[in-house]
Amino acid sequence: MRADAVRGHLDGLLLAVLEPGPLHGYAIIAAVQRRSGGALELRTGTIYPALQRLERLGLLRSSWDSSAGERRRRSYELTDAGRRSLADERSSWQEFTRAIGSVLNPDAPASPGLAT
């Protein structure tokens, strides 16, 4: 999948994979790849600046984790504001996909809330 297809949706993807609990950077990349069936492969140069930005915005918090003798890694988790933002992202995504779907598939039954 083209990298530009993810642009504009990266925040929602990161928030969604962090919803179940804290993860470190490489685990976040793996979770996105696994949940997308391998279609999305994010690069560290893409996610780390985004994670830092989301933390500055108060949507994530981070802490250093050095469990089981492994090297220290920064783990990220959602804040309450991050959970609210994820709910907004999901709502916007559903609205967006309904609108695009109604244009790309005009013969499909109309979705509630959209004029045809």
Secondary structure as the mmCIF struct_conf table of DSSP 4:
data_model
#
loop_
_struct_conf.conf_type_id
_struct_conf.id
_struct_conf.beg_label_comp_id
_struct_conf.beg_label_asym_id
_struct_conf.beg_label_seq_id
_struct_conf.end_label_comp_id
_struct_conf.end_label_asym_id
_struct_conf.end_label_seq_id
HELX_RH_3T_P HELX_RH_3T_P1 ALA A 3 ALA A 5
TURN_TY1_P TURN_TY1_P1 VAL A 6 HIS A 9
HELX_RH_AL_P HELX_RH_AL_P1 LEU A 10 LEU A 18
TURN_TY1_P TURN_TY1_P2 GLU A 19 PRO A 20
BEND BEND1 GLY A 21 GLY A 21
STRN STRN1 LEU A 23 HIS A 24
HELX_RH_AL_P HELX_RH_AL_P2 GLY A 25 ARG A 35
TURN_TY1_P TURN_TY1_P3 SER A 36 GLY A 38
BEND BEND2 ALA A 39 ALA A 39
HELX_RH_AL_P HELX_RH_AL_P3 THR A 44 ARG A 56
TURN_TY1_P TURN_TY1_P4 LEU A 57 GLY A 58
BEND BEND3 LEU A 59 LEU A 59
STRN STRN2 LEU A 60 ASP A 65
HELX_RH_3T_P HELX_RH_3T_P2 SER A 67 GLY A 69
HELX_LH_PP_P HELX_LH_PP_P1 GLU A 70 ARG A 72
STRN STRN3 ARG A 73 LEU A 78
HELX_RH_AL_P HELX_RH_AL_P4 ASP A 80 LEU A 104
TURN_TY1_P TURN_TY1_P5 PRO A 106 ASP A 107
BEND BEND4 ALA A 108 ALA A 108
HELX_LH_PP_P HELX_LH_PP_P2 PRO A 109 SER A 111
TURN_TY1_P TURN_TY1_P6 PRO A 112 GLY A 113
#
